[in-house]
Amino acid sequence: MIDLKSDKGKALTKIEALREIRAFLEDQIGLSQRKCMDEENFNKPSWSEFQAYQRGIQKGYTKLLNVIPDQGDK
């Protein structure tokens, strides 16, 4: 992920910036999904709270992802 406040980030077009944001959100959703499936987490005493927290993160990122217009090919 490019720092959008850096000189390189400021040089991006709006479409390129949206693609960067979309890629970041997709990566974060995937990371959260992998955390949910990690076998070590099934042994946590607060497993259900952990799952609920991760699902909340996924839902929030998905809502953000849905408001970003699709920029076509990646």
C-alpha positions in Angstrom: 0.0 0.0 0.0 1.3 3.4 -1.0 1.2 6.2 1.6 -1.3 8.4 -0.2 0.1 11.5 1.6 3.6 10.9 0.3 4.9 12.5 -2.9 4.4 9.3 -4.8 0.8 9.0 -3.4 0.0 12.6 -4.2 1.1 11.9 -7.8 -1.6 9.2 -8.2 -4.7 9.9 -10.2 -8.0 9.5 -8.4 -8.6 6.2 -10.2 -5.2 4.9 -9.1 -5.8 6.1 -5.5 -9.2 4.3 -5.4 -7.5 1.1 -6.7 -4.9 1.3 -3.9 -7.7 1.8 -1.3 -9.7 -1.1 -2.8 -6.7 -3.4 -2.8 -6.0 -2.5 0.8 -9.5 -3.2 1.9 -9.5 -6.5 0.0 -6.3 -7.5 1.7 -7.6 -6.6 5.2 -10.8 -8.7 4.6 -8.7 -11.7 3.5 -6.4 -11.3 6.6 -9.4 -11.2 8.9 -10.9 -14.3 7.2 -7.6 -16.1 7.7 -7.5 -15.2 11.3 -11.0 -16.7 11.8 -9.8 -20.0 10.3 -6.5 -20.2 12.2 -6.7 -23.3 14.4 -4.9 -21.6 17.3 -7.8 -19.2 17.7 -10.2 -22.1 18.2 -8.6 -22.8 21.6 -9.2 -19.2 22.9 -11.5 -19.0 25.9 -13.1 -16.0 24.2 -13.4 -17.7 20.8 -16.9 -16.5 20.1 -16.1 -12.9 20.9 -13.0 -13.1 18.7 -15.1 -14.4 15.9 -17.7 -11.7 16.3 -15.0 -9.0 16.4 -13.4 -10.4 13.2 -16.8 -10.6 11.4 -17.5 -7.0 12.4 -14.2 -6.0 10.9 -15.0 -7.9 7.7 -18.4 -6.3 7.5 -17.1 -2.8 8.0 -14.4 -3.2 5.4 -16.9 -4.7 3.0 -19.2 -1.7 3.5 -16.4 0.6 2.7 -15.4 -1.5 -0.3 -19.0 -1.3 -1.6 -19.0 2.5 -1.7 -15.9 2.7 -3.8 -16.8 2.7 -7.4 -15.5 -0.2 -9.4 -12.5 0.9 -11.5 -12.7 -1.9 -14.0 -9.6 -4.0 -14.5 -6.9 -4.1 -11.9 
